[in-house]
Amino acid sequence: MSTIRTLFHGSCCVRGQGAKLRVIPMDENGVLQIGELDTLFNERTKVVSVNHVSNALGVVNPVEEIIAKARKNTSAYIVIDGAQAAPHFTLDVQKLDCDFYVFSGHKMYAPMGTGILYGKQQILESLPPFHGGGEMIATCSFERTTYAGLPFKYEAGTPNVGGNIALGAAIDFIEQVGQENIQQHENALLEYAQRKLLELDYIKVYAEKAVRTGVVSFNLEGVGISSDVGMILDKMGVAVRTGHHCTQPIMSFFNIAGTVRASFAVYNTFEEIDLLVEGVKKAHRMLA
Ligand SMILES: *Cc1c(COP(=O)(O)O)cnc(C)c1O
């Protein structure tokens, strides 16, 4: 498990495992070049890992095709990072046929420090626990320890009870509003934000033409530091994230230091997007 955990937070974090990373290339539109996939797999491929939706660009990756190709070519574990997908559309992990699917509570209206790991039962049973603590052993003596069954084997230590009850409430909330309704609203906001931003001739939207959800990532021509834009927006009460979004390889690909990223959730409104656009105009007047 530790190998998998280490691997999927991205290329920068593989340390001490002797793993070699082979990266699926991306094109100018932020679309993964899955035609290249067959050349990346070999019999030594241990883990195939991809995010379902890019947190930097909002691009929805074709995980169904990636999983099918991986299954055909390797016996590797397939790990999908769904932190940006679970809040925005309905998932069927069994239909996807991935081995693991992970996402965070705090991206879907739940508190920080909560999250979900889905894994195929047989694999979870065969893997060793990745850390130790209370409630995860079946029997213990100085000679021998046996571990508890699923899910306790992976839930070492006193759990975050309050957080997880809140995660359950967040999922109830999403189901109550309806994932389809949320998706429709967010996609309308995204489409509106992109159209309004692109009316300004100094805006570059990244992955503009790709299928996306959840975020619009952009820069202002003549403004090199995205956090300066973020500061002006913040003063107007508009919260965006700026910088490299933990995806420096993507920033290098576009030859930029960072982007301004506006993200959309069920509670956002079209008026708020108008305010964002006002703020962007102000930032351009002040900074460009
Ligand atoms: C936020 C995020 C993570 C990290 O999740 P945390 O629960 O915040 O550690 C990983 N992958 C993606 C795609 C994310 O958006």
The ligand as an SDF file (V2000), in Angstrom:
LIG
                    3D

 15 15  0  0  0  0  0  0  0  0999 V2000
   -6.8960   17.5330   -3.4600 C   0  0  0  0  0  0  0  0  0  0  0  0
   -6.3740   16.4480   -4.3250 C   0  0  0  0  0  0  0  0  0  0  0  0
   -5.5450   15.4730   -3.8010 C   0  0  0  0  0  0  0  0  0  0  0  0
   -5.1060   15.5060   -2.3730 C   0  0  0  0  0  0  0  0  0  0  0  0
   -6.1470   15.1540   -1.5170 O   0  0  0  0  0  0  0  0  0  0  0  0
   -6.0780   15.5950    0.0210 P   0  0  0  0  0  0  0  0  0  0  0  0
   -7.1980   14.8680    0.6480 O   0  0  0  0  0  0  0  0  0  0  0  0
   -6.2550   17.0840    0.0330 O   0  0  0  0  0  0  0  0  0  0  0  0
   -4.7340   15.1760    0.4980 O   0  0  0  0  0  0  0  0  0  0  0  0
   -5.0970   14.4630   -4.6320 C   0  0  0  0  0  0  0  0  0  0  0  0
   -5.4740   14.4190   -5.9260 N   0  0  0  0  0  0  0  0  0  0  0  0
   -6.2820   15.3380   -6.4710 C   0  0  0  0  0  0  0  0  0  0  0  0
   -6.6660   15.2170   -7.9310 C   0  0  0  0  0  0  0  0  0  0  0  0
   -6.7590   16.3900   -5.6960 C   0  0  0  0  0  0  0  0  0  0  0  0
   -7.5550   17.3050   -6.2450 O   0  0  0  0  0  0  0  0  0  0  0  0
  1  2  1  0
  2  3  1  0
  2 14  2  0
  3  4  1  0
  3 10  2  0
  4  5  1  0
  5  6  1  0
  6  7  2  0
  6  8  1  0
  6  9  1  0
 10 11  1  0
 11 12  2  0
 12 13  1  0
 12 14  1  0
 14 15  1  0
M  END
$$$$
